[in-house]
Amino acid sequence: MATPSTHVPAQPSAAPVRRRELTARAVAVSVLVAIIMGASFPPVVLKIGYGPNISVSAAFFGFIALAITAALSRVGATVYEANMAQTAGTAAGEIGFMCIVLAAIDMLNDRPGLGFSLHLTGWQIFLWLTFAGLTGAFLAIPLRRHYIDEENLTFADGTAAGETLVVLYQGAREAAMRLKALFAGLGLSAFVAFFRDGPWTFIPGELPFGAHGAALRMGTEVGVLSIGAGMMVGLRITLSMGLGMVLAWVLAPPALVAQGWVPHQTFPEVLRWVMWPATGLMVAGGLTALVLKWNVIARTFSKLSAKDVGSDEIPLRWVAWGAGLSAVALALVQKLSLDFPYWLTAVSLLLSIPLMLVGIRVLGETNWAPISALANLMQAVFAGLQPGHVPVNMIGSGMSGTVAGQGEHLMQCYRSGKIIGSNNRSLFYMQLVGIPVGAAAVAVVYPALRQKYGFGDHGLTSPISVKWAGFAELLAKGFSTLPQGCLAALCVALVLGVAITLLEPRWHRFLPSPTALGIGMLVPGYAIVPMVLGGIAQSVWARRSPRTEAIYNIPVASGFIAGEALVLSIIAIAAAVRSLSAG
């Protein structure tokens, strides 16, 4: 495990009372950044299937907002205030990521014959995500010392955010160059998205490849969001996704039709088949990676004593009261609003704790958050507790995923805070601000996106949601209802996922990532092709000019992602408002 680099705080911390950290300005900017991140992440996640670096993007937006307010008030901003905004943005972005379970619920609503009907209102979404997120935040408090201070895990996204803020506040010239790169990327992305999807369209949305390209969504989109995502995740992951795309959307469709297993070469019909081997690769790869870390998982539980979890910054009684009250509120919301039994909420919360412990360690060491794979385990548990009850399966696994996921990603904030020298209690306050703001943003943005774009052939794809919904359907209906041949493909994929993961430590340069391979099989080529181009561009850039790539790649990619995501959210909300006004 690589030890993260550390910095002396960018400003003196000997007199914490005098330094500007948890100021009124910091709180106001934190709310603004939380709104931006909470609103921008749903369209990104639902389009490309995962959330890029939340912490670094939030750090950039916090720096920009604070710079503007500092210029207006003539009171200089501090790196500590920026860390507060980055923390709130990270918390809100993680809540935004959990729109994947909302999409999975809506996908199940659209499947005839399943007998599933669960339609969440904006208020239900807000309350459900808020109290699940707050519960995860409180439960994560005593784990900070263990994972951040004692074990000193890397948490690469948090480290990158902390290092970025240090550079922005210590090097004025480099900060200005990065800001120009961010604004250039954001402006280009927003311009293309507006004139592609807005009221005045003269840019085509997609360029299909081949005779069946339009029906299979095989080609490339016209935009830079996916290019930015590829620039962030790197060459190996994007090439793995490209390989999955070729297997699922170039080679498989004609073979499936010839075998009579799929009636036509269209995206929804082919997806119903390829989702099973794709899911097998993702689940097998993820769970095998966890099994390979059995020793560090065992160490997590063996070292979690009272001495390890004590906190000087945040009293443990706050944890007990905060987690208890949040859990009670969550149980009431799920029972009164979603008809979810109290005892199942208690079971979900108990199971969320080991999921969080495992997830935090895996994220800290590998920068991969295993929310999806662990949620599949929860689905199997709830299928055993309430057989055939799909709403229970979705609510229980969604709640556990939100609780565990929020705890995992908030460690990124504590990592960046340690680099900067921020007060951990102040960081926690900002988490409490970011979670409900992010939940409110999702409650507004997600229904608007669903209404404007929908899911399926020409809508949002959200491969993680497809997998989540597919497992729920499988557990409810049994194997006999699946498309012919897909179970055999699932078994082969499970074996391949295990084998590739076992060989990865030694041969990772020559093997694809099973998780990325599976995502590439689920996401349309319209999104995968530009991601591959982004990964190639970043790799070539890093080889030709490592210094400029290190300075500009992250801000340019962040601008590419944020510009289109914000425009898509604004367009969707405006369309929803017009629809309500007309009605």
Secondary structure, 3 states (H helix, E strand, C coil): CCCCCCCCCCCCCCCCCCCCCCCHHHHHHHHHHHHHHHHHHHHHHHHHCCCCCHHHHHHHHHHHHHHHHHHHHCCCCCHHHHHHHHHHHHHHHHHHHCHHHHHHHHHHHCCCCCCCCCCCCHHHHHHHHHHHHHHHHHHHHHHHHHHHHHCCCCCHHHHHHHHHHHHHHHCHHHHHHHHHHHHHHHHHHHHHHHHHHCCCCCCCCEEECCCCHHHHCCEEECCCHHHHHHHHHCHHHHHHHHHHHHHHHHHHHHHHHHHCCCCCCCHHHHHHHHHHHHHHHHHHHHHHHHHHCHHHHHHHHHCCCHHHHCCCCCCHHHHHHHHHHHHHHHHHHHHHHHCCCHHHHHHHHHHHHHHHHHHHHHHHHHCCCCHHHHHHHHHHHHHHHCCCCHHHHHHHHHHHHHHHHHHHHHHHHHHHHHHHCCCHHHHHHHHHHHHHHHHHHHHHHHHHHHHHHCECCCCECCHHHHHHHHHHHHHHHCHHHCCCCHHHHHHHHHHHHHHHHHHHHHHCCCCCCHHHHHHHHHCCHHHHHHHHHHHHHHHHHHHHCHHHHHHHHHHHHHHHHHHHHHHHHHHHHHHHHHHHHHC
